[in-house]
Amino acid sequence: MSIVSLQILIFFAAVLLTGLCRFLAQRIQLLDHPGERSNHTRPTPVGGGLAIALLFLLASTHYFARGQLPLNVYMGVLAAGVIALVGVADDWLQLHVRWRMPIQVGAAVWTVYWLGELPPVDFVLFELSSSLLLAILAVLSLLWLLNLYNFMDGIDGLAASELLFVTVMSLSLVINAQDSLVALLSVTLGSAGAGFLVWNWPPARIFMGDVGSAFIGFSLGLLALISMQQGSLSFWTWVILLGVFVTDATTTLLRRVWRGDAWYQGHSSHAYQHAARHYKSHAKVTITVLLINICWLAPLAWLSVRYPEWGIIWSIVALLPLVALAIRFGAGLPRVYSQAGAMDKKNDEGWQS
């Protein structure tokens, strides 16, 4: 079977498997009920991200058996599978962080151990080359990405469409570098995500749940580390590609810490959540993020590949307007203020997705 045929098969399998997840979630009442922190107005099945995880794991096992995937990378994929299992348990049992975190840390350490030495990161004025420090930062990055993606999975279609954008871009950028390994994993993850998006596009008929968001965040981190080792994409390219998610999640966290809020507790104060309430539409926000990705971040990601020595500069150029936009939409604040300075109470009280 050709790679194109296999990806078409994965896409349609994801559509069918997500539909099956939706049916089973309804039968066992695995539903996300609206609450004061919710961004939806009706009970919705959860756990659809299981389809993405299962298909990616099955396809990766197929690639490994055919010799297309080296052992060290396959070990990282298996660690992502462990993250998915934790996500399933969390969706079903609402695991406390004391149970989730040790397993997540273990999976990240396992992955970095198997991948081996990472290349230096260029900061223009200096180069970070310490193997130990790079390994520690890699573990922390994997942990931040899986949690970051979970934070940003709060409105219909956003996390899945971000996955599609990042995998399509990583695929297109590594083709010229002849990085067949990252290309193969990117197109596989993207195909599965596209099939899920059929069900998750606004108005969503199923949510991906922690099994999907944590798995995707970890898997994208794995792809980033592999591409860095292969020399096809730099750390800065991935920062740019994930720019919207990185700036919103990080700005929200830092602002909540600065305000003295209980940053570790659940909330609904990300910029994209405020924007969805303000415009009373998930679709408008998701499409806007896609346009930002395509029109702003994609060209800068290309520049970071074309001129890698200026990677950090391209990243700063990419992220600064996004930080300003996150602040403009009240990232980390319990209420959103309009440009006229009036508090948008009406949109905080309730709206239709």
C-alpha positions in Angstrom: 0.0 0.0 0.0 1.3 3.4 -1.0 1.8 6.1 1.6 -0.9 8.2 0.1 -3.4 5.3 0.2 -2.5 4.6 3.8 -3.1 8.2 4.8 -6.5 8.2 3.1 -7.3 5.0 4.9 -6.2 6.6 8.2 -8.4 9.7 7.6 -11.6 7.6 6.9 -10.7 5.3 9.8 -10.5 8.3 12.1 -13.9 9.5 10.9 -15.5 6.2 11.6 -13.6 5.6 14.9 -14.5 9.0 16.2 -18.1 8.3 15.4 -17.8 5.1 17.3 -16.2 6.9 20.3 -19.1 9.3 20.3 -21.7 6.5 20.3 -20.0 4.7 23.1 -19.5 7.9 25.2 -23.2 8.6 24.9 -24.0 5.0 26.0 -21.8 5.1 29.1 -22.7 8.8 29.8 -19.1 10.0 29.4 -20.3 13.6 28.8 -18.9 17.0 29.5 -21.7 18.9 31.2 -21.8 22.7 31.0 -20.6 24.5 34.1 -19.5 27.9 35.2 -16.1 27.4 33.5 -17.5 25.8 30.4 -17.5 27.3 26.9 -20.4 25.1 25.7 -24.1 25.0 26.5 -25.1 21.4 26.2 -23.8 18.0 27.4 -21.3 16.8 24.8 -19.6 13.4 24.5 -15.9 13.4 25.4 -12.9 11.1 24.5 -12.9 11.4 20.7 -9.1 12.0 20.8 -8.8 8.3 21.4 -9.3 7.8 17.7 -6.2 10.0 16.9 -4.1 8.2 19.5 -5.0 4.7 18.5 -4.5 5.2 14.8 -1.2 7.0 15.2 0.0 4.2 17.5 -1.1 1.5 15.1 0.4 3.2 12.1 3.7 3.8 13.9 3.8 0.1 14.9 3.3 -0.7 11.2 6.2 1.6 10.2 8.4 0.1 12.9 7.7 -3.5 11.8 8.6 -2.4 8.2 11.8 -0.8 9.3 10.7 2.7 8.5 10.8 3.8 12.2 13.9 3.3 14.3 13.7 1.8 17.7 14.5 4.9 19.7 11.7 6.9 18.0 9.3 4.0 18.4 10.1 4.1 22.2 9.0 7.7 22.2 5.8 6.9 20.4 5.1 4.2 23.0 5.6 6.9 25.7 3.0 9.0 23.9 0.7 5.9 24.1 1.2 5.9 27.9 0.2 9.6 28.0 -3.0 8.6 26.1 -3.8 5.9 28.6 -3.4 8.4 31.4 -5.7 10.7 29.5 -8.4 8.0 29.2 -8.2 7.5 32.9 -8.4 11.2 33.5 -11.5 11.6 31.3 -13.2 8.8 33.0 -12.1 9.2 36.7 -10.8 12.8 36.9 -7.4 11.8 38.1 -5.7 14.1 40.6 -2.5 15.7 39.5 -0.5 13.7 42.0 -1.3 10.6 39.9 -0.9 12.1 36.5 2.3 14.1 37.0 4.7 11.3 37.9 3.6 9.2 34.9 3.9 12.2 32.6 7.4 13.0 34.0 8.4 9.4 33.5 7.2 9.3 29.9 9.1 12.5 29.1 12.3 11.3 30.7 12.0 7.9 28.9 11.5 9.7 25.6 14.5 12.0 26.0 16.6 9.1 27.2 15.8 7.0 24.1 16.2 9.8 21.6 19.7 10.5 22.8 21.8 13.6 22.5 20.1 16.8 21.2 21.7 19.4 19.0 22.7 22.9 20.4 20.1 25.7 20.4 21.3 28.9 18.8 20.4 32.2 20.6 22.5 34.3 18.2 24.7 35.8 20.9 25.4 32.4 22.4 24.8 28.7 21.9 23.2 26.4 24.4 25.2 23.2 24.0 25.3 21.5 27.5 23.9 18.0 27.0 22.5 17.7 30.5 20.8 21.1 30.3 19.4 20.4 26.9 18.0 17.1 28.2 16.4 18.8 31.2 14.9 21.5 28.9 13.6 18.8 26.5 11.8 17.0 29.4 10.3 20.3 30.6 9.2 21.2 27.1 7.4 17.9 26.6 5.6 18.4 29.9 4.7 22.0 29.1 3.5 21.1 25.6 1.2 18.3 26.8 -0.4 20.5 29.4 -0.4 23.6 27.1 -2.4 21.7 24.5 -4.8 20.6 27.2 -5.3 24.2 28.3 -6.0 25.3 24.7 -8.5 22.6 24.0 -11.5 24.7 25.2 -13.6 25.6 22.2 -14.9 23.6 19.2 -12.3 22.8 16.5 -9.4 24.8 17.9 -7.0 22.1 19.1 -7.8 19.8 16.1 -7.4 22.6 13.5 -4.1 23.6 15.2 -2.9 20.1 14.9 -3.8 20.0 11.2 -1.9 23.3 10.6 1.2 22.3 12.5 1.5 18.9 10.8 0.8 20.2 7.3 3.5 22.9 7.9 6.0 20.5 9.4 5.4 18.1 6.5 5.9 20.8 3.9 9.0 22.2 5.6 10.9 18.9 6.1 10.2 17.6 2.6 12.9 20.0 1.2 15.3 18.8 3.9 14.5 15.2 2.8 13.5 14.2 6.4 11.3 11.3 5.6 11.0 10.2 9.2 9.4 13.5 10.4 7.4 13.7 7.2 6.0 10.2 7.8 5.0 10.9 11.4 3.6 14.4 10.6 1.3 13.2 7.8 0.1 10.3 9.9 -0.8 12.4 12.9 -2.4 15.0 10.6 -4.5 12.5 8.7 -5.9 11.1 12.0 -6.5 14.6 13.3 -8.3 15.6 10.1 -10.7 12.7 10.5 -11.5 13.7 14.1 -12.0 17.3 13.0 -15.0 16.2 10.9 -16.8 15.6 14.2 -15.2 18.4 16.2 -15.7 21.3 13.9 -18.2 23.9 15.4 -20.6 23.0 16.6 -18.7 20.0 18.0 -20.5 16.7 18.3 -17.7 15.3 20.4 -14.7 16.7 22.3 -11.2 15.1 22.1 -10.8 15.1 25.9 -7.5 14.7 27.8 -6.8 11.5 25.9 -6.5 13.6 22.8 -5.1 16.9 23.9 -2.3 15.5 26.1 -1.4 12.9 23.5 -1.2 15.5 20.7 0.8 17.9 22.8 3.3 15.2 23.7 3.4 13.8 20.1 4.1 17.3 18.7 6.9 17.7 21.2 8.3 14.3 20.1 8.2 15.4 16.4 10.0 18.6 17.4 12.8 16.8 19.1 13.2 14.3 16.2 13.3 17.1 13.7 15.9 18.9 15.7 18.1 15.8 15.8 17.6 15.3 12.1 18.6 18.9 11.4 15.4 19.6 9.4 13.6 22.0 11.8 15.0 24.0 14.6 13.6 24.7 18.1 12.6 28.2 16.9 10.6 26.9 14.0 8.4 24.9 16.3 8.0 27.9 18.7 6.7 29.9 15.7 4.4 27.1 14.4 2.8 26.7 17.9 2.9 30.5 18.4 -0.8 31.1 19.1 -1.0 28.3 21.7 2.4 29.2 23.3 1.6 32.9 23.7 -2.0 32.4 25.0 -1.2 29.7 27.5 2.0 31.2 28.7 0.6 34.8 29.0 -2.5 33.5 30.8 -0.4 31.5 33.3 2.1 34.3 34.0 -0.7 36.8 34.4 -2.6 34.6 36.8 0.5 34.1 38.9 1.2 37.9 38.9 -2.4 38.5 40.1 -2.0 36.0 42.9 -4.7 33.7 41.5 -4.6 30.0 42.2 -3.0 29.3 38.8 -3.1 25.5 39.4 -6.9 25.5 39.5 -9.2 25.1 36.6 -10.4 28.4 34.9 -11.8 29.8 31.8 -9.6 32.9 31.3 -7.5 32.2 28.3 -7.6 34.8 25.6 -9.3 32.5 23.1 -12.1 31.7 25.6 -12.7 35.4 26.3 -12.8 36.0 22.5 -15.3 33.2 22.0 -17.6 34.6 24.6 -17.2 38.2 23.3 -18.0 37.2 19.7 -20.5 34.5 20.8 -19.0 32.0 18.4 -16.5 29.2 18.5 -16.2 29.1 14.7 -15.1 32.8 14.4 -12.3 32.3 16.8 -11.1 29.0 15.4 -11.1 30.4 11.8 -9.3 33.5 13.0 -6.6 31.5 14.6 -6.2 29.5 11.4 -5.9 32.7 9.4 -3.2 34.0 11.9 -1.4 30.7 11.5 -1.5 30.7 7.7 -1.0 34.4 7.0 1.4 35.3 9.8 3.1 32.3 11.4 3.6 30.1 8.3 5.8 32.6 6.4 7.9 33.3 9.5 8.3 29.6 10.1 9.6 29.3 6.5 12.0 32.2 7.1 13.3 30.4 10.2 14.1 27.4 8.1 15.6 29.4 5.3 17.7 31.6 7.6 18.1 29.4 10.7 20.9 31.6 12.2 18.2 34.2 12.9 15.7 31.7 14.4 15.3 33.6 17.7 14.7 36.9 15.9 12.0 35.4 13.7 10.4 33.9 16.8 10.4 37.3 18.6 8.8 38.9 15.5 6.2 36.2 15.4 5.3 36.1 19.1 5.2 39.8 20.1 2.0 40.7 18.3 0.4 37.5 19.6 1.3 38.4 23.2 -0.3 41.8 22.6 -3.4 40.2 21.2 -3.6 37.8 24.1 -3.4 40.8 26.5 -6.0 42.7 24.5 -8.4 39.8 25.0 -7.8 39.5 28.7 -5.6 36.5 28.9 -5.5 35.5 32.6 -8.2 37.9 33.7 -11.6 36.8 35.1 -13.4 39.5 33.0 -12.9 41.0 29.5 -12.8 44.7 29.0 -13.8 46.2 25.6 -11.8 48.8 23.9 -14.1 51.4 25.3 -13.2 50.2 28.8 -16.6 48.7 29.7 -16.8 45.3 31.3 -18.4 42.8 29.0 -20.7 41.3 31.6 -23.4 40.2 29.2 -21.1 37.9 27.3 -19.8 36.4 30.5 -23.3 35.5 31.6 -24.1 33.1 28.8 -23.9 32.6 25.1 -24.6 30.0 22.4 -21.8 28.0 20.7 
